[in-house]
Amino acid sequence: MTNTAAPDLARWLALAAAPTFAGMALWSALAGHEPVCGMATSPLGGMTAMYGLMSAFHLAPWLRRLA
């Protein structure tokens, strides 16, 4: 007996990663401080940059879906 729910869940989780990290980057940039570390150097540094990069790295499922 195969479980088809697991691949479906994995597919949806893969699609959820990029927008989640993009939202966290936006929130971190607009908040004017680093919500996780508490270290503010610039609005585009630290956690904002990390969340932006993580969002870019997780775009592959969206690009496959759009292709």
C-alpha positions in Angstrom: 0.0 0.0 0.0 1.5 3.4 -1.1 1.0 6.7 0.7 0.3 9.4 -1.9 -0.2 12.1 0.7 3.5 12.3 1.5 4.7 13.4 -2.0 1.8 15.9 -2.2 2.7 17.4 1.1 6.4 17.6 0.1 5.4 19.4 -3.1 3.3 22.0 -1.2 6.1 22.5 1.4 8.6 23.1 -1.4 6.3 25.7 -2.8 5.8 27.4 0.6 9.5 27.9 1.2 10.3 30.8 -1.2 7.3 33.0 -0.3 7.9 32.4 3.4 11.5 33.5 3.2 10.6 36.5 1.0 8.1 37.6 3.5 10.6 37.2 6.3 13.2 39.3 4.3 10.6 42.0 3.7 9.6 42.0 7.3 13.2 42.2 8.5 13.9 45.1 6.1 10.8 47.1 7.0 11.2 46.6 10.7 14.5 48.4 10.7 16.0 45.9 13.0 17.0 42.3 13.0 14.2 40.5 14.7 16.1 37.3 15.3 19.6 38.6 16.2 18.8 42.0 17.5 21.8 43.5 15.6 20.9 46.3 13.2 23.6 47.4 10.9 21.6 48.3 7.8 18.2 47.5 6.4 19.7 45.3 3.7 22.3 43.5 5.8 22.4 40.6 8.2 19.2 38.6 8.4 17.5 40.5 5.5 20.2 39.4 3.1 20.1 35.9 4.4 16.3 35.6 4.0 16.6 37.1 0.5 19.2 34.5 -0.5 17.2 31.7 1.0 14.2 32.8 -0.9 16.2 32.9 -4.2 17.6 29.4 -3.5 14.1 28.0 -3.0 12.6 29.4 -6.2 13.3 26.1 -8.2 9.8 24.5 -7.5 8.1 27.8 -8.6 10.2 28.0 -11.8 9.4 24.3 -12.6 5.7 25.0 -12.0 5.7 28.1 -14.2 7.6 26.3 -17.0 
